[in-house]
Amino acid sequence: MFRNIAVMASLMVVAVSMPAYAQAIDLSSVNSVLQSVLDALTGLTGRLIMTIVAVGVLMAGAFNFLDWTRVFTLLTIIVVIGVIPTFVQAIWGTT
């Protein structure tokens, strides 16, 4: 019984909703926030912080505070974070 009511309510919501509402949403503020996060991660400050973290991780591995599996995992994550904008630009032509 409740399943039928839920299905009917879902169908009514789909029937009543208008796709044009999605076009009217202004996402420019969300885009600017995400762009600033991207700039922070890949800009001068982000590269400096990633370099300091990479040196710290390598030193922790050298002094045996971290096992080398975690060291290589963290270094791979740092490299991937730095390379993501290049991939995006190569695929879509913009960052």
N, CA, C and O of each residue as an XYZ file, in Angstrom:
380
protein
N       0.812     -1.188      0.000
C       0.000      0.000      0.000
C       0.859      1.258      0.000
O       0.675      2.168     -0.809
N       1.824      1.277      0.957
C       2.684      2.467      1.043
C       3.596      2.589     -0.168
O       3.982      3.688     -0.565
N       3.934      1.438     -0.750
C       4.780      1.467     -1.940
C       4.019      2.103     -3.104
O       4.587      2.887     -3.864
N       2.761      1.773     -3.239
C       1.947      2.354     -4.301
C       1.790      3.860     -4.116
O       1.836      4.623     -5.081
N       1.607      4.272     -2.882
C       1.489      5.707     -2.604
C       2.788      6.425     -2.933
O       2.773      7.518     -3.499
N       3.921      5.807     -2.576
C       5.220      6.422     -2.868
C       5.451      6.521     -4.364
O       5.976      7.527     -4.841
N       5.073      5.504     -5.108
C       5.239      5.523     -6.570
C       4.343      6.591     -7.183
O       4.772      7.330     -8.070
N       3.124      6.674     -6.723
C       2.213      7.690     -7.254
C       2.688      9.104     -6.912
O       2.595     10.007     -7.744
N       3.194      9.296     -5.701
C       3.706     10.613     -5.311
C       4.921     10.984     -6.150
O       5.071     12.136     -6.557
N       5.786     10.012     -6.409
C       6.954     10.279     -7.249
C       6.538     10.656     -8.667
O       7.098     11.580     -9.257
N       5.566      9.951     -9.207
C       5.090     10.272    -10.550
C       4.447     11.652    -10.600
O       4.610     12.371    -11.585
N       3.726     12.028     -9.564
C       3.115     13.357     -9.516
C       4.182     14.454     -9.455
O       4.049     15.489    -10.108
N       5.242     14.224     -8.669
C       6.322     15.214     -8.576
C       6.992     15.381     -9.925
O       7.294     16.502    -10.334
N       7.228     14.277    -10.622
C       7.859     14.346    -11.942
C       6.942     15.031    -12.937
O       7.406     15.803    -13.777
N       5.652     14.761    -12.854
C       4.706     15.350    -13.802
C       4.529     16.843    -13.563
O       4.346     17.604    -14.512
N       4.582     17.267    -12.309
C       4.344     18.670    -11.988
C       5.591     19.523    -12.176
O       5.495     20.701    -12.522
N       6.743     18.941    -11.951
C       7.978     19.734    -12.050
C       8.232     20.146    -13.493
O       7.865     19.446    -14.437
N       8.867     21.296    -13.633
C       9.143     21.818    -14.968
C      10.659     21.873    -15.171
O      11.367     22.416    -14.323
N      11.165     21.329    -16.263
C      12.603     21.336    -16.502
C      13.193     22.734    -16.648
O      14.395     22.912    -16.454
N      12.387     23.715    -16.981
C      12.902     25.066    -17.169
C      13.387     25.675    -15.858
O      14.187     26.610    -15.879
N      12.925     25.169    -14.725
C      13.398     25.684    -13.445
C      14.893     25.448    -13.275
O      15.580     26.278    -12.678
N      15.406     24.348    -13.778
C      16.833     24.052    -13.655
C      17.673     25.042    -14.457
O      18.817     25.312    -14.091
N      17.136     25.577    -15.525
C      17.876     26.538    -16.328
C      17.928     27.904    -15.671
O      18.823     28.698    -15.962
N      16.998     28.182    -14.806
C      16.929     29.499    -14.182
C      17.855     29.641    -12.986
O      18.011     30.746    -12.467
N      18.472     28.562    -12.533
C      19.345     28.624    -11.366
C      20.666     29.273    -11.760
O      21.294     28.868    -12.738
N      21.090     30.285    -10.993
C      22.352     30.973    -11.258
C      23.442     30.335    -10.406
O      23.423     30.450     -9.180
N      24.387     29.667    -11.049
C      25.464     28.981    -10.348
C      26.793     29.716    -10.445
O      27.840     29.110    -10.216
N      26.781     30.992    -10.774
C      28.035     31.712    -10.935
C      28.791     31.824     -9.610
O      30.022     31.782     -9.605
N      28.089     31.966     -8.497
C      28.787     32.045     -7.206
C      29.424     30.713     -6.846
O      30.521     30.685     -6.289
N      28.750     29.603     -7.158
C      29.336     28.288     -6.910
C      30.563     28.087     -7.785
O      31.578     27.560     -7.329
N      30.472     28.510     -9.047
C      31.620     28.385     -9.946
C      32.803     29.210     -9.462
O      33.946     28.762     -9.560
N      32.551     30.400     -8.946
C      33.660     31.225     -8.465
C      34.304     30.629     -7.221
O      35.521     30.712     -7.058
N      33.502     30.028     -6.338
C      34.076     29.376     -5.152
C      34.923     28.186     -5.565
O      36.035     28.016     -5.066
N      34.413     27.363     -6.470
C      35.185     26.207     -6.921
C      36.446     26.618     -7.670
O      37.479     25.957     -7.556
N      36.371     27.704     -8.434
C      37.553     28.198     -9.136
C      38.593     28.700     -8.150
O      39.789     28.505     -8.365
N      38.160     29.344     -7.073
C      39.124     29.816     -6.074
C      39.772     28.647     -5.333
O      40.950     28.718     -4.982
N      39.017     27.574     -5.092
C      39.609     26.382     -4.478
C      40.632     25.761     -5.422
O      41.711     25.354     -4.991
N      40.298     25.687     -6.702
C      41.242     25.149     -7.683
C      42.492     26.006     -7.758
O      43.603     25.477     -7.804
N      42.328     27.319     -7.769
C      43.494     28.206     -7.802
C      44.341     28.052     -6.553
O      45.569     28.115     -6.623
N      43.694     27.851     -5.402
C      44.452     27.677     -4.161
C      45.241     26.372     -4.174
O      46.363     26.326     -3.670
N      44.672     25.313     -4.742
C      45.366     24.028     -4.771
C      46.497     23.999     -5.785
O      47.521     23.357     -5.548
N      46.331     24.677     -6.904
C      47.325     24.577     -7.973
C      48.138     25.846     -8.154
O      49.036     25.876     -8.995
N      47.857     26.879     -7.404
C      48.616     28.117     -7.511
C      49.924     28.027     -6.736
O      50.359     26.943     -6.349
N      50.533     29.164     -6.521
C      51.824     29.221     -5.843
C      51.732     28.706     -4.410
O      52.603     27.960     -3.963
N      50.691     29.096     -3.695
C      50.540     28.653     -2.313
C      50.314     27.151     -2.240
O      50.899     26.475     -1.393
N      49.486     26.634     -3.103
C      49.226     25.195     -3.122
C      50.462     24.388     -3.457
O      50.729     23.366     -2.825
N      51.223     24.840     -4.453
C      52.448     24.123     -4.807
C      53.466     24.179     -3.683
O      54.174     23.202     -3.440
N      53.550     25.324     -2.986
C      54.467     25.438     -1.859
C      54.077     24.488     -0.733
O      54.930     23.803     -0.170
N      52.787     24.448     -0.407
C      52.330     23.553      0.654
C      52.540     22.092      0.263
O      52.968     21.285      1.089
N      52.240     21.745     -0.998
C      52.444     20.367     -1.443
C      53.925     19.982     -1.429
O      54.261     18.837     -1.128
N      54.805     20.920     -1.748
C      56.233     20.648     -1.694
C      56.689     20.403     -0.263
O      57.470     19.487     -0.006
N      56.205     21.215      0.665
C      56.564     21.032      2.071
C      56.036     19.697      2.587
O      56.736     18.996      3.318
N      54.817     19.342      2.214
C      54.254     18.057      2.634
C      55.038     16.901      2.028
O      55.289     15.904      2.705
N      55.427     17.021      0.763
C      56.195     15.957      0.110
C      57.545     15.760      0.795
O      57.974     14.628      1.015
N      58.211     16.861      1.131
C      59.496     16.744      1.833
C      59.287     16.114      3.201
O      60.066     15.257      3.617
N      58.236     16.536      3.905
C      57.960     15.954      5.216
C      57.645     14.472      5.141
O      58.084     13.697      5.990
N      56.883     14.073      4.122
C      56.554     12.652      3.963
C      57.801     11.849      3.632
O      57.995     10.757      4.167
N      58.648     12.374      2.758
C      59.883     11.665      2.432
C      60.807     11.552      3.645
O      61.442     10.516      3.845
N      60.884     12.598      4.445
C      61.704     12.526      5.659
C      61.112     11.543      6.670
O      61.849     10.823      7.343
N      59.775     11.514      6.776
C      59.141     10.550      7.673
C      59.410      9.124      7.210
O      59.584      8.226      8.033
N      59.445      8.912      5.896
C      59.791      7.589      5.387
C      61.254      7.262      5.619
O      61.596      6.121      5.929
N      62.122      8.257      5.471
C      63.554      8.018      5.667
C      63.876      7.700      7.126
O      64.754      6.884      7.406
N      63.170      8.341      8.049
C      63.410      8.093      9.472
C      62.492      7.009     10.034
O      62.438      6.805     11.247
N      61.775      6.317      9.157
C      60.966      5.164      9.497
C      59.784      5.507     10.410
O      59.361      4.673     11.211
N      59.247      6.732     10.294
C      58.013      7.070     10.989
C      56.803      6.589     10.195
O      55.759      6.280     10.769
N      56.946      6.528      8.880
C      55.907      6.007      7.983
C      56.493      4.861      7.182
O      57.671      4.875      6.826
N      55.657      3.866      6.901
C      56.140      2.816      6.010
C      56.114      3.334      4.578
O      55.381      4.273      4.266
N      56.907      2.727      3.715
C      57.105      3.262      2.373
C      55.868      3.119      1.490
O      55.730      3.832      0.497
N      54.978      2.211      1.842
C      53.722      2.109      1.094
C      52.909      3.387      1.262
O      52.368      3.913      0.289
N      52.820      3.885      2.484
C      52.094      5.128      2.725
C      52.821      6.325      2.127
O      52.185      7.263      1.646
N      54.142      6.298      2.156
C      54.914      7.398      1.562
C      54.611      7.499      0.076
O      54.328      8.585     -0.429
N      54.669      6.369     -0.628
C      54.408      6.393     -2.067
C      52.950      6.722     -2.368
O      52.654      7.369     -3.372
N      52.039      6.280     -1.503
C      50.632      6.624     -1.689
C      50.420      8.125     -1.551
O      49.747      8.728     -2.387
N      50.977      8.734     -0.519
C      50.831     10.175     -0.316
C      51.493     10.975     -1.430
O      50.946     11.984     -1.877
N      52.660     10.537     -1.881
C      53.322     11.242     -2.983
C      52.515     11.131     -4.275
O      52.455     12.082     -5.054
N      51.895      9.972     -4.506
C      51.044      9.809     -5.682
C      49.836     10.738     -5.605
O      49.455     11.339     -6.610
N      49.231     10.863     -4.427
C      48.095     11.766     -4.255
C      48.506     13.206     -4.508
O      47.764     13.955     -5.144
N      49.676     13.608     -4.023
C      50.160     14.971     -4.235
C      50.368     15.240     -5.722
O      49.998     16.305     -6.218
N      50.951     14.290     -6.428
C      51.185     14.459     -7.865
C      49.862     14.522     -8.625
O      49.714     15.337     -9.535
N      48.908     13.682     -8.266
C      47.613     13.677     -8.952
C      46.888     14.996     -8.734
O      46.287     15.528     -9.668
N      46.932     15.535     -7.516
C      46.295     16.824     -7.250
C      46.926     17.918     -8.112
O      46.222     18.795     -8.613
N      48.226     17.870     -8.282
C      48.891     18.879     -9.097
C      48.641     18.740    -10.583
O      48.751     19.722    -11.318
N      48.306     17.533    -11.050
C      48.180     17.277    -12.480
C      46.731     17.361    -12.966
O      46.498     17.458    -14.171
N      45.773     17.327    -12.073
C      44.356     17.327    -12.469
C      43.996     18.498    -13.384
O      43.322     18.264    -14.388
N      44.402     19.750    -13.103
C      44.037     20.839    -14.031
C      44.581     20.649    -15.445
O      43.945     21.069    -16.411
N      45.743     20.024    -15.578
C      46.298     19.763    -16.904
C      45.422     18.777    -17.666
O      45.182     18.952    -18.861
N      44.943     17.741    -16.979
C      44.043     16.785    -17.619
C      42.739     17.447    -18.035
O      42.246     17.210    -19.138
N      42.185     18.266    -17.168
C      40.926     18.943    -17.479
C      41.109     19.852    -18.690
O      40.261     19.881    -19.581
N      42.214     20.592    -18.722
C      42.468     21.489    -19.842
C      42.681     20.694    -21.130
O      42.257     21.137    -22.197
N      43.325     19.539    -21.053
C      43.545     18.733    -22.248
C      42.234     18.146    -22.780
O      42.063     18.002    -23.990
N      41.315     17.812    -21.880
C      40.070     17.193    -22.317
C      39.070     18.225    -22.801
O      38.530     18.096    -23.900
N      38.812     19.259    -21.987
C      37.753     20.213    -22.306
C      38.275     21.568    -22.794
O      37.492     22.382    -23.282
N      39.543     21.818    -22.676
C      40.104     23.058    -23.177
C      40.025     24.220    -22.215
O      40.527     25.298    -22.532
N      39.413     24.051    -21.043
C      39.356     25.090    -20.038
C      39.669     24.500    -18.680
O      39.617     23.284    -18.497
N      39.997     25.365    -17.723
C      40.239     24.877    -16.360
C      39.129     25.323    -15.455
O      39.143     25.016    -14.263
